[in-house]
Amino acid sequence: MSYSRQSMGSGLFLLLVFSVLCSSGARGYEFGRTYVVRPKGKHQATIVWLHGLGDNGSSSSQLLESLPLPNIKWICPTAPSRPVSLLGGFPCTAWFDVGEISEDLHDDIEGLDASAAHIANLLSTEPTDVKVGIGGFSMGAAIAVYSTTCYALGRYGNGLPYTINLRATVGLSGWLPGWRSLRSKIESSNEAARRAASIPVILAHGTSDDVVPYRFGETSAQALAMAGFRQVMFKQYEGLGHYTLPKEMNEVVHWLASRLGLEGSR
């Protein structure tokens, strides 16, 4: 069966893609509650922010509500509860299954696609004059950057179309799933190369991170740059572990305000 975005509304089309991905890839797991932080000023941008392993959207919303970005609407979903290989099969909230973070890490493409589709569905109803982006911490950063590669390629890992026009990506203490094959995929399409070059990405990582080692953040930034993502900024934080600092969040605030052209942000 083939689907055409022109033959139906974009919202219905995205809902259909989301339904197909979830029925085939999420293995019956249900996403949790979504929390929304409304803009205090003129609504100029919407960003989906993704929590780390075992966390939820509520804690993300509390952090984001305090940021001096009055023109951003924050959408903070909660991942499904699922068995996680890293925890010996113990269930907790996770955007996809993951084992030990290593160079030989197996990518759960079905889980990644299902979560990326859920995020795209959340952004699909935003006004057309509002810029949309994705950000996250740890595993949330991984799915944010993975979604960005789907945007560049114009498709999910399983080939279904990705239609959200992302304008910015933030990844804190995370990694890039599928980094080994990304360059060849981007270079095989002029349109993918154009989109990759167009989207600003900021990645940040602490040198003392003992959960997602620093080298994975650095390698992710290098892999993106080598694949043609020309607007990648990588920030190193000396001595920082697997958590965020006010200084780091302040840099994210200034970067978003500048890259998204927000009014009244400081």
HELIX and SHEET records of a PDB file:
HELIX    1   1 ARG A    5  SER A    7  5                                   3    
HELIX    2   2 SER A   10  GLY A   25  1                                  16    
HELIX    3   3 GLY A   57  GLU A   65  1                                   9    
HELIX    4   4 SER A   85  LEU A   87  5                                   3    
HELIX    5   5 ILE A  109  LEU A  123  1                                  15    
HELIX    6   6 MET A  139  LEU A  153  1                                  15    
HELIX    7   7 TRP A  179  GLU A  187  1                                   9    
HELIX    8   8 ASN A  190  SER A  198  1                                   9    
HELIX    9   9 TYR A  214  MET A  226  1                                  13    
HELIX   10  10 PRO A  246  ARG A  259  1                                  14    
SHEET    1   A 7 TYR A  35  VAL A  37  0                                        
SHEET    2   A 7 ILE A  72  CYS A  76 -1                                        
SHEET    3   A 7 ALA A  45  LEU A  50  1                                        
SHEET    4   A 7 LYS A 131  PHE A 137  1                                        
SHEET    5   A 7 LEU A 166  LEU A 172  1                                        
SHEET    6   A 7 VAL A 201  GLY A 206  1                                        
SHEET    7   A 7 VAL A 232  TYR A 237  1                                        
SHEET    1   B 2 SER A  81  PRO A  83  0                                        
SHEET    2   B 2 PRO A  91  THR A  93 -1                                        
END                                                                             
